Amino acid sequence: MEDFSAYAPDGSPCVFISGESERLGHITQCNMSMLKVFGFSRKDEVIGKDVEILMPRVYAKQHRKFLEAAL
């Protein structure tokens, strides 16, 4: 993987979400600032997980349907 810190050199929270069909909506990269904002302490807690873990439940419940409809 490339140096992810270049995308947020000021320390802003940053997360990459996959758009590939087999990993659609899965977190592929993030920085420490993003972890702190969402209450995580390690990248392995979020990498490979669905982005829905970062959303309030009211939105997360409908997110998969939204993604599938948008494609």
Helices and strands as residue ranges (DSSP letters): G 4-7, E 15-17, G 21-23, E 27-30, H 32-38, G 43-45, G 51-54, H 57-70
